[in-house]
Amino acid sequence: MFNPRKPKYTFFKVREAMELLPYVMQCLDGISRSKAKAILAGGGVRVDKKNVSQHDFLLQPGMMVEISKQKPRTQFQSKFLKIVYEDAQIIVIEKNIGILSMASTQGQFCVKTVLDEYFRKSRQKCTAHVVHRLDRDTSGLLVYAKTIEAEQILEHNWRQIVTDRRYYALASGEMQQKKGVVESWLKDNKAYVTYSSPTDNGGKYALTHFRTLRTGNGYSLVELKLETGRKNQIRVHLQDLGHPVCGDIKYGDGDDPVGRLCLHAYRLDFYHPITNEPLHFETPTPKSFLSVFKDKKKKADE
């Protein structure tokens, strides 16, 4: 929910190029770095009438900065997603499990629904444009465009713009390989099950790098980096390795220690579609993935 009252802003005109965080500290008589960060995170800063929360946003001479010291009573809250970054052209979110990235049928509830409602309540004249997706039961980072221009650039130049996409997966069994590559051709059958072939089967070529981060108690925490972004790529490639994703009903082996598909898109690096600025976003390993590595003997003695 949002506070319908508008916060009171103080106006400042930028006189020399400077990053936004130190500028806010300077304008507010040298307040602490943590307080300035809290103001930015709470939506208390606007640059040329647009909400900006990016600490290193570069201000240029002549820009108008509005700062509110009034702490919002209520900020954006949703059990489905968290806002990681937002500017006038794009918004980056961390999606929880159980919600679609976009609707598959008209009127279906999805991340776009949540974002469009947020834009409406925060009086932003825009809608969320989908440029890539995660499965309903996969959590992690997604970027949505807020303008048609940003959407078109991201959609048509995705492979050039995105420099790094990585996932954490909790896999069944203890992997012996520390790192490696899986490559195959992926093709759906009539039942929409994706099959993997080591030779060209008329499907799409897929390449996944993997690195084993941790093993124990019959499980493996694996980092996966995508060279290609094919449907069900990670799930099928881990199945190929004999260590399917835990909680995977379709491609798994029935191992479901934490009651969810254990796949999380934790890293997303890309060039901003309008400014061409390199952006890096990262989220921590889900706690439920790490819970399976706790000492079982110690737990039994407690």
C-alpha positions as CSV (number, residue, x, y, z in Angstrom):
1,M,0.0,0.0,0.0
2,F,1.0,3.6,-0.6
3,N,0.7,6.7,1.5
4,P,-1.7,9.0,-0.5
5,R,0.0,12.2,0.9
6,K,2.7,13.6,-1.2
7,P,6.1,14.1,0.7
8,K,7.5,17.6,1.0
9,Y,10.4,18.1,-1.2
10,T,13.3,20.7,-1.1
11,F,14.6,21.8,-4.5
12,F,18.3,22.0,-5.5
13,K,19.9,22.9,-8.8
14,V,23.0,21.0,-9.7
15,R,26.0,23.2,-10.3
16,E,28.7,20.7,-11.1
17,A,28.8,17.0,-12.1
18,M,28.6,14.7,-9.1
19,E,27.2,11.3,-8.1
20,L,23.8,11.3,-6.5
21,L,24.6,9.9,-3.0
22,P,27.3,12.4,-2.0
23,Y,25.2,15.1,-3.5
24,V,22.3,14.2,-1.2
25,M,24.7,14.2,1.8
26,Q,26.0,17.6,0.8
27,C,22.6,19.1,0.3
28,L,21.3,17.9,3.7
29,D,24.2,19.5,5.6
30,G,26.4,16.4,5.7
31,I,24.0,13.8,6.9
32,S,25.4,10.3,7.4
33,R,25.9,8.0,4.4
34,S,23.4,5.4,5.8
35,K,20.7,8.1,6.2
36,A,21.3,9.3,2.7
37,K,21.0,5.7,1.4
38,A,17.7,5.3,3.3
39,I,16.3,8.4,1.7
40,L,17.2,7.1,-1.7
41,A,15.9,3.6,-1.0
42,G,12.6,5.1,0.3
43,G,11.9,7.0,-2.9
44,G,12.8,10.4,-1.4
45,V,14.8,11.7,-4.3
46,R,13.7,12.9,-7.7
47,V,15.9,14.1,-10.5
48,D,14.2,16.2,-13.2
49,K,10.9,15.0,-11.7
50,K,11.8,11.3,-12.0
51,N,12.3,9.0,-8.9
52,V,16.0,7.9,-8.8
53,S,17.4,5.5,-6.2
54,Q,20.8,4.6,-7.9
55,H,23.6,5.7,-5.6
56,D,26.1,6.4,-8.4
57,F,23.6,8.1,-10.7
58,L,25.7,10.9,-12.3
59,L,24.2,14.4,-12.0
60,Q,24.9,17.0,-14.6
61,P,25.0,20.8,-14.2
62,G,21.5,22.3,-14.6
63,M,19.6,19.2,-13.4
64,M,16.9,19.8,-10.7
65,V,17.1,17.5,-7.7
66,E,14.2,17.2,-5.2
67,I,14.9,15.7,-1.8
68,S,12.4,14.7,0.9
69,K,13.5,14.1,4.4
70,Q,10.1,12.8,5.3
71,K,10.3,9.1,5.6
72,P,7.5,7.4,3.7
73,R,5.0,5.8,6.1
74,T,4.6,2.9,3.6
75,Q,6.9,1.8,0.8
76,F,6.3,-0.6,-2.0
77,Q,5.6,-4.0,-0.5
78,S,4.6,-7.2,-2.2
79,K,5.0,-10.9,-1.3
80,F,5.6,-11.6,-5.0
81,L,8.6,-9.3,-5.7
82,K,11.1,-6.7,-4.5
83,I,12.3,-3.7,-6.5
84,V,16.1,-3.8,-6.8
85,Y,16.6,-0.8,-9.1
86,E,14.5,1.8,-10.9
87,D,14.9,4.8,-13.1
88,A,12.8,6.5,-15.8
89,Q,13.4,3.8,-18.5
90,I,13.8,0.4,-16.7
91,I,13.0,-1.4,-13.4
92,V,14.9,-4.4,-12.0
93,I,13.1,-6.7,-9.7
94,E,13.7,-9.9,-7.7
95,K,10.8,-12.3,-8.3
96,N,9.6,-14.8,-5.8
97,I,8.4,-18.3,-6.7
98,G,4.8,-18.8,-7.6
99,I,4.1,-15.9,-9.9
100,L,4.4,-15.7,-13.7
101,S,6.8,-13.2,-15.3
102,M,4.0,-12.3,-17.8
103,A,0.4,-13.4,-18.4
104,S,-0.1,-16.5,-20.7
105,T,-3.8,-15.6,-21.0
106,Q,-5.6,-12.3,-20.9
107,G,-6.2,-10.9,-17.4
108,Q,-3.9,-13.5,-15.8
109,F,-2.1,-12.3,-12.6
110,C,1.6,-11.8,-13.1
111,V,4.6,-9.6,-12.3
112,K,3.5,-7.1,-14.9
113,T,0.2,-6.8,-13.0
114,V,2.0,-5.9,-9.8
115,L,4.3,-3.5,-11.5
116,D,1.5,-1.7,-13.4
117,E,-0.4,-1.2,-10.2
118,Y,2.7,0.2,-8.5
119,F,3.3,2.6,-11.4
120,R,-0.4,3.7,-11.2
121,K,-0.3,4.3,-7.4
122,S,3.1,6.1,-7.6
123,R,1.6,8.3,-10.4
124,Q,4.1,7.2,-13.0
125,K,2.7,7.4,-16.6
126,C,4.2,4.1,-17.8
127,T,3.6,0.4,-18.0
128,A,5.9,-2.6,-17.6
129,H,7.2,-4.1,-20.8
130,V,8.4,-7.7,-20.6
131,V,11.8,-8.4,-22.3
132,H,12.8,-11.8,-20.8
133,R,11.2,-14.3,-18.4
134,L,11.7,-16.7,-15.6
135,D,9.5,-19.8,-15.0
136,R,6.7,-19.4,-12.4
137,D,8.6,-21.5,-9.9
138,T,12.0,-20.0,-10.5
139,S,13.0,-17.0,-8.4
140,G,15.4,-14.2,-9.1
141,L,16.3,-11.1,-11.1
142,L,14.3,-9.7,-14.0
143,V,14.5,-6.4,-15.9
144,Y,11.4,-4.8,-17.3
145,A,11.3,-1.8,-19.6
146,K,9.2,1.3,-18.7
147,T,9.2,2.8,-22.1
148,I,8.7,1.5,-25.6
149,E,12.1,2.8,-26.6
150,A,13.9,0.8,-23.9
151,E,11.8,-2.2,-24.6
152,Q,12.7,-2.2,-28.3
153,I,16.4,-1.8,-27.6
154,L,16.5,-4.6,-25.0
155,E,14.4,-7.0,-27.1
156,H,16.3,-6.5,-30.4
157,N,19.8,-6.4,-28.8
158,W,19.5,-8.7,-25.9
159,R,22.5,-10.9,-26.6
160,Q,24.8,-7.8,-27.0
161,I,23.4,-5.9,-24.1
162,V,23.4,-8.7,-21.4
163,T,27.0,-9.5,-20.4
164,D,26.3,-12.0,-17.6
165,R,23.4,-14.2,-16.4
166,R,24.0,-16.6,-13.6
167,Y,21.9,-18.9,-11.5
168,Y,22.1,-20.9,-8.2
169,A,20.7,-24.4,-8.3
170,L,20.3,-26.9,-5.5
171,A,21.0,-30.2,-7.3
172,S,20.2,-33.8,-6.2
173,G,23.3,-35.8,-5.3
174,E,26.9,-34.8,-4.7
175,M,28.6,-33.7,-7.9
176,Q,32.1,-34.9,-8.3
177,Q,33.0,-32.4,-11.1
178,K,34.2,-29.0,-9.8
179,K,33.4,-27.2,-13.0
180,G,32.6,-27.9,-16.7
181,V,30.4,-27.2,-19.7
182,V,27.3,-28.9,-20.9
183,E,26.4,-28.4,-24.6
184,S,23.6,-30.0,-26.5
185,W,20.6,-29.4,-28.8
186,L,17.3,-28.9,-27.1
187,K,13.9,-29.8,-28.7
188,D,10.4,-30.2,-27.5
189,N,8.3,-33.2,-28.2
190,K,4.5,-33.1,-28.7
191,A,3.9,-33.2,-25.0
192,Y,6.1,-30.0,-24.6
193,V,8.8,-32.0,-22.8
194,T,12.3,-30.7,-23.7
195,Y,14.7,-33.4,-24.9
196,S,18.5,-33.0,-25.0
197,S,20.7,-34.5,-27.8
198,P,24.5,-34.4,-28.0
199,T,24.2,-34.1,-31.8
200,D,22.0,-31.7,-33.9
201,N,18.4,-33.0,-33.7
202,G,16.9,-30.0,-35.4
203,G,16.5,-28.3,-32.0
204,K,18.3,-25.2,-30.6
205,Y,21.9,-25.3,-29.6
206,A,22.4,-24.7,-25.8
207,L,25.6,-24.1,-23.8
208,T,25.8,-23.9,-20.0
209,H,28.9,-23.4,-17.8
210,F,28.6,-24.9,-14.3
211,R,30.7,-24.7,-11.1
212,T,30.1,-26.8,-8.0
213,L,30.2,-24.5,-5.0
214,R,29.3,-26.9,-2.2
215,T,28.4,-30.5,-1.6
216,G,27.2,-32.5,1.4
217,N,24.3,-34.5,2.8
218,G,23.5,-35.8,-0.6
219,Y,23.1,-32.4,-2.3
220,S,25.1,-29.9,-4.4
221,L,25.0,-26.1,-4.7
222,V,25.8,-25.3,-8.3
223,E,26.4,-22.0,-10.1
224,L,25.3,-21.9,-13.7
225,K,26.2,-19.4,-16.3
226,L,24.2,-19.2,-19.5
227,E,25.8,-18.7,-23.0
228,T,22.4,-19.3,-24.5
229,G,19.0,-18.8,-23.1
230,R,16.9,-21.8,-24.2
231,K,13.7,-23.0,-22.7
232,N,14.3,-25.3,-19.7
233,Q,18.1,-25.2,-20.5
234,I,19.4,-25.4,-16.9
235,R,16.9,-28.0,-15.8
236,V,17.6,-30.3,-18.7
237,H,21.4,-29.8,-18.6
238,L,21.5,-30.7,-14.9
239,Q,19.4,-33.7,-15.7
240,D,22.0,-34.6,-18.4
241,L,24.7,-34.4,-15.7
242,G,22.8,-36.9,-13.5
243,H,22.1,-34.2,-10.9
244,P,18.7,-32.7,-11.6
245,V,17.4,-29.6,-9.9
246,C,15.7,-30.4,-6.5
247,G,11.9,-29.9,-6.6
248,D,11.8,-30.2,-10.4
249,I,8.6,-32.2,-11.0
250,K,9.2,-32.3,-14.8
251,Y,12.9,-33.1,-15.1
252,G,13.8,-34.1,-11.6
253,D,14.1,-37.4,-9.7
254,G,11.5,-36.7,-7.0
255,D,14.0,-35.2,-4.6
256,D,12.3,-32.2,-3.0
257,P,14.0,-31.2,0.3
258,V,12.7,-27.6,0.7
259,G,9.3,-27.8,-1.1
260,R,10.2,-25.6,-4.2
261,L,12.0,-25.7,-7.5
262,C,15.5,-24.9,-6.3
263,L,16.6,-22.5,-9.1
264,H,17.4,-18.9,-8.5
265,A,18.6,-16.3,-11.0
266,Y,21.0,-14.5,-8.8
267,R,23.1,-12.3,-11.1
268,L,22.2,-10.1,-14.0
269,D,24.7,-7.8,-15.8
270,F,23.8,-5.6,-18.7
271,Y,24.3,-2.3,-20.4
272,H,21.5,0.3,-19.8
273,P,19.5,0.5,-23.0
274,I,19.4,4.3,-23.0
275,T,22.6,5.5,-21.3
276,N,24.8,2.5,-22.2
277,E,26.0,2.4,-18.6
278,P,27.2,-1.0,-17.3
279,L,24.8,-2.3,-14.6
280,H,25.4,-5.2,-12.2
281,F,22.9,-6.8,-9.9
282,E,23.3,-9.7,-7.5
283,T,21.2,-11.3,-4.9
284,P,22.2,-13.8,-2.1
285,T,21.8,-17.5,-2.2
286,P,18.3,-18.4,-1.0
287,K,18.5,-19.6,2.7
288,S,16.4,-22.7,1.9
289,F,19.1,-23.9,-0.5
290,L,21.8,-23.7,2.2
291,S,19.6,-25.3,4.9
292,V,20.2,-28.8,3.4
293,F,23.9,-28.5,4.2
294,K,23.4,-28.1,8.0
295,D,25.0,-30.7,10.1
296,K,22.3,-33.4,10.5
297,K,24.0,-35.0,13.5
298,K,24.1,-31.6,15.3
299,K,20.5,-31.0,14.4
300,A,19.4,-34.4,15.8
301,D,21.2,-33.7,19.1
302,E,19.5,-30.4,19.7
